[in-house]
Amino acid sequence: MTDHQYPQPIPIGDWNRLLEGRVAVVTGGGTGIGGAISRLFAQHGAIVEIIDIDATVAGEAVADIEAAGGKARAHIADCRDWEQLQNAAEAIFADHAYVQVLVNNVGDFRPLERFRKSSPESWKAMYDINFFSTVASTKCFLESMIAGGGGSIVNVHSVEGMRGYPGDPIYGAMKAASAKFSTDLALSMGRNGIRVNGIGPDLTQTPQVDYISTSVGYEHLWEAWAPVGRLGWPEDQARVALFLASDLSAYVTGHNIPVDGGTKAGAGWFFSPTEERFTNRPKGL
Ligand SMILES: NC(=O)c1ccc[n+]([C@@H]2O[C@H](COP(=O)([O-])OP(=O)(O)OC[C@H]3O[C@@H](n4cnc5c(N)ncnc54)[C@H](O)[C@@H]3O)[C@@H](O)[C@H]2O)c1
């Protein structure tokens, strides 16, 4: 066997600049989890191309990144719309030959429709925002990643795609579809130098899911709610996205990581502060 048949791990270089010089597209990169990802990636040297429907939050993210000495641009587009996505991609390719990182972060559980009240229109809305947006933006950037010699795709779906979700089975199914898409695309793209992974958030404070104002008076229950005993922050998600986008995870592909403070692992077990033990019975909370 010759050496070239056993390539060594990619050198990491500066651990504080894990994405130096890489072009990173972040959908929904203005605020919430996407906003934290844009900001952290820029801090690590990425040239961040934000695609967001909201010009205000996208502009704020660009301003924050530039104020910190980073590079970013905003493209205003609705990721549910193929033509708008293609226009955003065209604007990105006007400046960069290749994209090395793609984070498909757009998604929403709203409007929440219980299945018995749902309709073909509400099913399609869940499909468009949670699955079409991911597939379509992947299609826009994949060829450029391959042509550029490789890259990393990170799909932000939900822990609800990885466990049973009673709220809306269509939302859960679309998130599961995004997780499965990540795994399956990873297998077919590995030899093209493309890695694909997903993250499944839970309990993370964002404009979409405002846990703080909806748990007033119940703050003491966080200890029982999440095994790590606290609310999640967008930065908690962004750090895992950075790991998956960077060469730190060069040998990781096709996986979906719950970034949930342990809720998926808990699987029905809750810590009871009063009894100082875990319980699977609500009485102990
Ligand atoms: N926050 C959580 O606890 C949580 C839990 C599970 C899953 N998620 C998932 O994480 C991802 C991010 O969630 P978040 O809570 O940060 O959301 P958020 O609504 O707070 O932020 C979403 C961002 O995407 C942009 N956006 C929304 N619709 C868009 C569209 N059609 N086209 C382009 N941009 C659009 C918004 O302007 C915003 O910048 C979503 O896929 C969501 O389903 C979040």
The ligand as a Gaussian input file, in Angstrom:
#p B3LYP/6-31G(d) Opt

LIG

0 1
 N      -35.546000      27.255000      18.767000
 C      -35.744000      25.971000      19.023000
 O      -35.822000      25.530000      20.171000
 C      -35.891000      24.995000      17.879000
 C      -36.337000      23.713000      18.206000
 C      -36.438000      22.780000      17.182000
 C      -36.092000      23.121000      15.879000
 N      -35.679000      24.398000      15.603000
 C      -35.334000      24.685000      14.212000
 O      -34.176000      25.485000      14.147000
 C      -34.233000      26.344000      12.998000
 C      -34.063000      27.790000      13.440000
 O      -35.060000      28.058000      14.395000
 P      -35.136000      29.425000      15.220000
 O      -35.866000      29.100000      16.462000
 O      -33.802000      30.068000      15.262000
 O      -36.098000      30.263000      14.248000
 P      -36.401000      31.854000      14.166000
 O      -37.779000      31.941000      13.576000
 O      -36.167000      32.497000      15.478000
 O      -35.342000      32.389000      13.097000
 C      -35.485000      31.958000      11.765000
 C      -34.660000      32.808000      10.817000
 O      -35.000000      32.398000       9.477000
 C      -35.542000      33.500000       8.733000
 N      -36.610000      32.962000       7.870000
 C      -37.839000      32.540000       8.266000
 N      -38.529000      32.105000       7.192000
 C      -37.725000      32.249000       6.115000
 C      -37.873000      31.969000       4.738000
 N      -39.013000      31.441000       4.240000
 N      -36.851000      32.230000       3.896000
 C      -35.688000      32.769000       4.373000
 N      -35.499000      33.069000       5.677000
 C      -36.502000      32.788000       6.543000
 C      -36.038000      34.470000       9.792000
 O      -36.124000      35.805000       9.279000
 C      -34.975000      34.293000      10.878000
 O      -33.832000      35.054000      10.597000
 C      -35.576000      26.047000      12.341000
 O      -35.404000      25.098000      11.319000
 C      -36.395000      25.470000      13.465000
 O      -37.451000      24.621000      13.025000
 C      -35.593000      25.339000      16.574000

